[in-house]
Amino acid sequence: MQNLPQIQHLINGQLVSGGTRQADVFNPATGQAEKRVLLADKLTVEQAIGCAQAAYPAWRNTPPLKRARVMSKLKELLEANA
């Protein structure tokens, strides 16, 4: 098994290493495995769901313009770190 960088879960602003199973993440241009992603176990999934449910009321009450700005910033960060 190659020693590849590992991708963790981001839950409630924290990196979480829940789960022991892993899968390769491939670069579609080269077909080479570049990273490994942890596959969440049941406890990690439940933690993520609980955090999302707790965050939803505040997000639901956020004005649409502010939500659009947050999502636009997320898009910028994703593109900058692709």
VENRAVEN-V643032 format. One record per residue. SS is DSSP state (H for helix, E for strand, C for the rest). PHI is phi as a letter, one per 20 degrees, with the letter a starting at -180 (* if undefined). NEAR is the number of other C-alpha atoms within 12 Angstrom. Layout:
# VENRAVEN-V643032
ss:phi:near
SS:PHI:NEAR
SS:PHI:NEAR
This chain:
# VENRAVEN-V643032
ss:phi:near
C:*:9
C:f:12
C:e:10
C:d:18
E:g:16
E:d:23
E:e:22
C:d:24
E:e:23
E:d:20
E:c:23
C:l:17
C:m:12
E:c:13
E:f:15
E:c:24
C:d:23
C:f:25
C:o:19
C:d:18
C:f:16
E:c:21
E:b:22
E:f:22
E:d:20
E:d:15
C:e:13
C:f:9
C:f:8
C:d:9
C:m:11
C:e:14
E:f:20
E:d:20
E:b:21
E:c:24
E:d:25
E:f:26
C:e:23
C:f:24
C:e:18
H:g:14
H:f:16
H:f:24
H:f:21
H:f:15
H:f:22
H:f:24
H:f:16
H:f:15
H:f:18
H:f:19
H:f:16
H:f:15
H:e:17
H:g:13
H:g:11
H:f:12
H:f:18
H:f:14
C:e:12
C:f:15
C:g:12
H:g:12
H:f:12
H:f:14
H:f:16
H:f:14
H:f:14
H:f:16
H:f:15
H:f:14
H:f:14
H:f:15
H:g:14
H:f:13
H:f:12
H:f:11
H:f:10
H:f:9
C:d:8
C:f:9
